[in-house]
Amino acid sequence: MYDSILNRKNILITGGTGSFGYQILKELSNYKPKSIVIFSRDEDKQNTMKQELREQKISKITKFVIGDVRDYDSLYTVCKNIDIVFHAAALKQVPTVELYPFEAVKTNILGSHNVVKASIARGVKHVVAVSTDKAVKPVNAMGMTKALQEKIFRSDQYEKNNTIFCSVRYGNVLGSRGSVIPLWDKKIENGQPLPVTHSEMTRFLLTLHDAIQLVFYAVKNAKGGEIFVKKAPSAKIVDLAKAYAELVTKKKNYPIEYVGIRPGEKIHELLISEEEMRFAIEKKDHYIIKKEEYEFDKNSAKKKIRFNEYSSGAVKFMSIEELKDIMKHLSWVV
Ligand SMILES: NC(=O)c1ccc[n+]([C@@H]2O[C@H](COP(=O)([O-])OP(=O)(O)OC[C@H]3O[C@@H](n4cnc5c(N)ncnc54)[C@H](OP(=O)(O)O)[C@@H]3O)[C@@H](O)[C@H]2O)c1
């Protein structure tokens, strides 16, 4: 489906040893890229990934490079001859970033700026940044830095060049690293109740496969500055916990303990704000938020603004049975 865009291309994945990186490598093995470069800081994670790839065909074209997105020179070096950059490197955990917000400024904001500058300097054709629903009307430092990452990726500052920048935005990835599943596993192992923040809390959910398909779609269809948003089902976190416990223990009514909302958490997440809906085009499976013009939009004065925000609290929630069904088909990454 994406052969024309991915075959014979040199591809760079920043943050390639994370959950996103593992899945994108798996999906790229269905195509014929010329080369793949994994760029990240920790050699242990790279070694583990190398071991896991050893048996696979894709290992022959995959190269591992140690580097930090905070460092422009290492990005400039690694971007040589690259056609497509998937920018996934980030500090992404809300509680950590609440404690160390400036570390996320350095990685998520300055790092993204370095990715943009190095891509332009090296004449990369397509650059896709991975963003999150937490960047919409952000209340936590992680979301704030990702909101600025999105702004950098659609800034007019870089308009006069041949590199096409865009972002993809999605909600919680089921089973990705840093998810709540390892904690729930431990609780089940010890026969303890599953901790859930609040009975009303909801989240948009998607699989890594869907996330990667969105990224490929973005490379194929971006003209510059768009944010591609996947339409996604939403669920109450308490139902997710119940579904998971039922799957693991094969019993219904596993006990739940409500532990309260953490700093920086919302009850519901937004994938598109009311303001952004004015610029959003709806497609079958996703929305495309076009880049705003930084002038008065004369047409908008006469238009009735009739759009609502796209909130995880205002869509149909998945049932426990539906959640179990999705989770059954996932291999969990911790
Ligand atoms: N997982 C989700 O639920 C979710 C939802 C929406 C959006 N996203 C976004 O998707 C992207 C990928 O997430 P993920 O789940 O794959 O995260 P992950 O598993 O935590 O992986 C993060 C990757 O980034 C690398 N990294 C971190 N800081 C770096 C730096 N300064 N320079 C270079 N590499 C760095 C890490 O390797 P080293 O530590 O070795 O450097 C690792 O390879 C992130 O941008 C995240 O915000 C994730």
The ligand as a Gaussian input file, in Angstrom:
#p B3LYP/6-31G(d) Opt

LIG

0 1
 N        3.261000       5.158000      23.997000
 C        2.190000       5.924000      23.919000
 O        1.140000       5.645000      24.521000
 C        2.246000       7.162000      23.051000
 C        1.062000       7.858000      22.785000
 C        1.111000       8.990000      21.970000
 C        2.321000       9.423000      21.454000
 N        3.464000       8.761000      21.766000
 C        4.743000       9.262000      21.230000
 O        5.354000       8.250000      20.452000
 C        6.766000       8.410000      20.474000
 C        7.422000       7.091000      20.759000
 O        6.928000       6.584000      21.978000
 P        7.360000       5.155000      22.531000
 O        6.149000       4.604000      23.222000
 O        8.068000       4.393000      21.498000
 O        8.397000       5.648000      23.661000
 P        9.531000       4.768000      24.385000
 O        9.242000       3.332000      24.280000
 O        9.735000       5.393000      25.725000
 O       10.817000       5.068000      23.497000
 C       11.433000       6.323000      23.482000
 C       12.639000       6.233000      22.577000
 O       13.265000       7.519000      22.516000
 C       14.661000       7.364000      22.790000
 N       15.113000       8.629000      23.355000
 C       14.716000       9.242000      24.482000
 N       15.376000      10.398000      24.637000
 C       16.205000      10.521000      23.580000
 C       17.136000      11.504000      23.161000
 N       17.358000      12.597000      23.895000
 N       17.823000      11.321000      22.007000
 C       17.629000      10.209000      21.252000
 N       16.752000       9.248000      21.597000
 C       16.057000       9.407000      22.738000
 C       14.725000       6.155000      23.723000
 O       15.977000       5.487000      23.713000
 P       17.197000       5.930000      24.682000
 O       16.628000       6.094000      26.037000
 O       18.165000       4.825000      24.533000
 O       17.719000       7.206000      24.100000
 C       13.703000       5.248000      23.037000
 O       14.274000       4.656000      21.898000
 C        7.057000       9.498000      21.518000
 O        7.341000      10.703000      20.838000
 C        5.762000       9.606000      22.292000
 O        5.555000      10.904000      22.819000
 C        3.454000       7.620000      22.530000

